[in-house]
Amino acid sequence: METSSFFSGLENEAMKNVKCTLKIQPTWTYEPNIIELKPERVVCCMDGAPSKTVNFPGCKIIKLCANTDDSIYPMHLTVAGPCYYTKQDKKDFEIMMRTREQSMLMKLPYTSKFDWPDYRVIEQCPKCCKRAKTSSSKDRYWLVYQQCLQGAA
């Protein structure tokens, strides 16, 4: 397996060590599942401010589970649908998806036990690895995200 073609370039060392890639591989197949998320009140944790509770209207998403060999960390992609990616979204993702080093530069607390890749993973296409650019309300993207190494090891 060649590292340059297997990894997207945004994986950190811990992800590489367990063969967790952010890039879809051409030989993988996927099992699709449609999941309905029910409407509910959810708590949004805020940096430096009290958490707030908001109404989530519910939605349907498609979860794609990759069929990979056992030596590769399982890839689960969630297709959440079309969206607009604005400058404010980018700013919010920069804060939400920050690394430890970025937290120190922003003078914000770092609350995770795992150093995630930074916000650029939100912008990166899992197929071609090109990055989305912020857009006006006329340009739409498909929101696709991946669950990475959740839970305790």
JORAFEN-V904589 format. One record per residue. N is the residue number from 1. RES is the residue in three letters. SS is DSSP state (@ for helix, = for strand, . for the rest). D_FIRST is the distance of its C-alpha to the first C-alpha in whole Angstrom. Layout:
n->N res->RES ss->SS d_first->D_FIRST
n->N res->RES ss->SS d_first->D_FIRST
This chain:
n->1 res->MET ss->. d_first->0
n->2 res->GLU ss->. d_first->4
n->3 res->THR ss->@ d_first->6
n->4 res->SER ss->@ d_first->9
n->5 res->SER ss->@ d_first->8
n->6 res->PHE ss->@ d_first->7
n->7 res->PHE ss->. d_first->10
n->8 res->SER ss->. d_first->14
n->9 res->GLY ss->. d_first->15
n->10 res->LEU ss->. d_first->17
n->11 res->GLU ss->. d_first->16
n->12 res->ASN ss->. d_first->18
n->13 res->GLU ss->@ d_first->16
n->14 res->ALA ss->@ d_first->18
n->15 res->MET ss->@ d_first->15
n->16 res->LYS ss->@ d_first->12
n->17 res->ASN ss->@ d_first->13
n->18 res->VAL ss->. d_first->14
n->19 res->LYS ss->. d_first->10
n->20 res->CYS ss->. d_first->13
n->21 res->THR ss->. d_first->12
n->22 res->LEU ss->. d_first->15
n->23 res->LYS ss->. d_first->13
n->24 res->ILE ss->. d_first->14
n->25 res->GLN ss->. d_first->11
n->26 res->PRO ss->. d_first->13
n->27 res->THR ss->. d_first->12
n->28 res->TRP ss->. d_first->14
n->29 res->THR ss->= d_first->18
n->30 res->TYR ss->= d_first->20
n->31 res->GLU ss->= d_first->23
n->32 res->PRO ss->= d_first->26
n->33 res->ASN ss->= d_first->29
n->34 res->ILE ss->= d_first->32
n->35 res->ILE ss->= d_first->33
n->36 res->GLU ss->= d_first->36
n->37 res->LEU ss->= d_first->37
n->38 res->LYS ss->. d_first->41
n->39 res->PRO ss->. d_first->43
n->40 res->GLU ss->= d_first->44
n->41 res->ARG ss->= d_first->45
n->42 res->VAL ss->= d_first->42
n->43 res->VAL ss->= d_first->42
n->44 res->CYS ss->= d_first->40
n->45 res->CYS ss->. d_first->40
n->46 res->MET ss->. d_first->41
n->47 res->ASP ss->. d_first->40
n->48 res->GLY ss->. d_first->43
n->49 res->ALA ss->. d_first->45
n->50 res->PRO ss->. d_first->46
n->51 res->SER ss->. d_first->44
n->52 res->LYS ss->= d_first->45
n->53 res->THR ss->= d_first->46
n->54 res->VAL ss->= d_first->45
n->55 res->ASN ss->= d_first->45
n->56 res->PHE ss->= d_first->42
n->57 res->PRO ss->. d_first->43
n->58 res->GLY ss->. d_first->40
n->59 res->CYS ss->= d_first->38
n->60 res->LYS ss->= d_first->35
n->61 res->ILE ss->= d_first->32
n->62 res->ILE ss->= d_first->29
n->63 res->LYS ss->= d_first->26
n->64 res->LEU ss->= d_first->23
n->65 res->CYS ss->= d_first->21
n->66 res->ALA ss->= d_first->17
n->67 res->ASN ss->= d_first->17
n->68 res->THR ss->. d_first->13
n->69 res->ASP ss->. d_first->12
n->70 res->ASP ss->. d_first->14
n->71 res->SER ss->. d_first->11
n->72 res->ILE ss->. d_first->11
n->73 res->TYR ss->. d_first->14
n->74 res->PRO ss->. d_first->16
n->75 res->MET ss->. d_first->17
n->76 res->HIS ss->= d_first->20
n->77 res->LEU ss->= d_first->22
n->78 res->THR ss->= d_first->25
n->79 res->VAL ss->= d_first->27
n->80 res->ALA ss->= d_first->30
n->81 res->GLY ss->= d_first->32
n->82 res->PRO ss->= d_first->33
n->83 res->CYS ss->= d_first->34
n->84 res->TYR ss->. d_first->36
n->85 res->TYR ss->. d_first->34
n->86 res->THR ss->. d_first->37
n->87 res->LYS ss->@ d_first->37
n->88 res->GLN ss->@ d_first->38
n->89 res->ASP ss->@ d_first->35
n->90 res->LYS ss->@ d_first->33
n->91 res->LYS ss->@ d_first->36
n->92 res->ASP ss->@ d_first->35
n->93 res->PHE ss->@ d_first->32
n->94 res->GLU ss->@ d_first->32
n->95 res->ILE ss->@ d_first->34
n->96 res->MET ss->@ d_first->32
n->97 res->MET ss->. d_first->29
n->98 res->ARG ss->. d_first->29
n->99 res->THR ss->. d_first->28
n->100 res->ARG ss->@ d_first->30
n->101 res->GLU ss->@ d_first->30
n->102 res->GLN ss->@ d_first->31
n->103 res->SER ss->@ d_first->34
n->104 res->MET ss->@ d_first->35
n->105 res->LEU ss->@ d_first->36
n->106 res->MET ss->@ d_first->37
n->107 res->LYS ss->. d_first->39
n->108 res->LEU ss->. d_first->38
n->109 res->PRO ss->. d_first->38
n->110 res->TYR ss->. d_first->34
n->111 res->THR ss->. d_first->34
n->112 res->SER ss->. d_first->31
n->113 res->LYS ss->. d_first->29
n->114 res->PHE ss->. d_first->26
n->115 res->ASP ss->. d_first->25
n->116 res->TRP ss->. d_first->23
n->117 res->PRO ss->. d_first->22
n->118 res->ASP ss->. d_first->25
n->119 res->TYR ss->. d_first->27
n->120 res->ARG ss->@ d_first->24
n->121 res->VAL ss->@ d_first->22
n->122 res->ILE ss->@ d_first->25
n->123 res->GLU ss->@ d_first->25
n->124 res->GLN ss->= d_first->22
n->125 res->CYS ss->. d_first->21
n->126 res->PRO ss->. d_first->18
n->127 res->LYS ss->. d_first->17
n->128 res->CYS ss->. d_first->18
n->129 res->CYS ss->. d_first->18
n->130 res->LYS ss->. d_first->22
n->131 res->ARG ss->= d_first->24
n->132 res->ALA ss->. d_first->27
n->133 res->LYS ss->. d_first->31
n->134 res->THR ss->. d_first->34
n->135 res->SER ss->. d_first->36
n->136 res->SER ss->. d_first->40
n->137 res->SER ss->. d_first->41
n->138 res->LYS ss->. d_first->40
n->139 res->ASP ss->. d_first->36
n->140 res->ARG ss->. d_first->34
n->141 res->TYR ss->= d_first->31
n->142 res->TRP ss->= d_first->29
n->143 res->LEU ss->= d_first->28
n->144 res->VAL ss->= d_first->25
n->145 res->TYR ss->= d_first->24
n->146 res->GLN ss->= d_first->21
n->147 res->GLN ss->. d_first->22
n->148 res->CYS ss->. d_first->20
n->149 res->LEU ss->. d_first->21
n->150 res->GLN ss->. d_first->25
n->151 res->GLY ss->. d_first->27
n->152 res->ALA ss->. d_first->27
n->153 res->ALA ss->. d_first->25
